[in-house]
């Protein structure tokens, strides 16, 4: 599979191949690990950073920056990458929580429907008080999950 879309590839691949300078280099691990190792935000940045500039002669000053100048851009890009990675990780956590809540909401609604059917036509052995208590507990849980789900959806945007 060939793609520059990190989100598409994330979770699908555990090995990447980099084509550069007429060579192919294999990288084991996730897309996030590859980007972190390269200290870049996305795969397009890799192309921009390592593709030769059109019709420009190499300039030694640009190829080898002064040691005093180097730490600022590196640490800044490192901090930027770490911040973007944390935001991306937080987004995944939020989406996972939303998925979990949606499943739990569906289960709770299903159980409440079952209880409603029994309460609508109770049998001799049905404990109406217990079923009513369970229904109310499920209703409170459903309300709390629905509120949390709504807040998370707003955060995700």
Secondary structure, 3 states (H helix, E strand, C coil): CCCCCHHHHCCCCCEEEEEECCEEEEEECCHHHHHHHHCCCCHHHHHHHHCCCCCCCCCHHHHCCCHHHHHHHHHHHHHHHHHHHHHHHHHHHHHHHHHHHHHHHHHHHHHHHHHHHHHHCCCCCCCHHHHHHHHHHHHHHHHHHHHHHHHHHHHHC
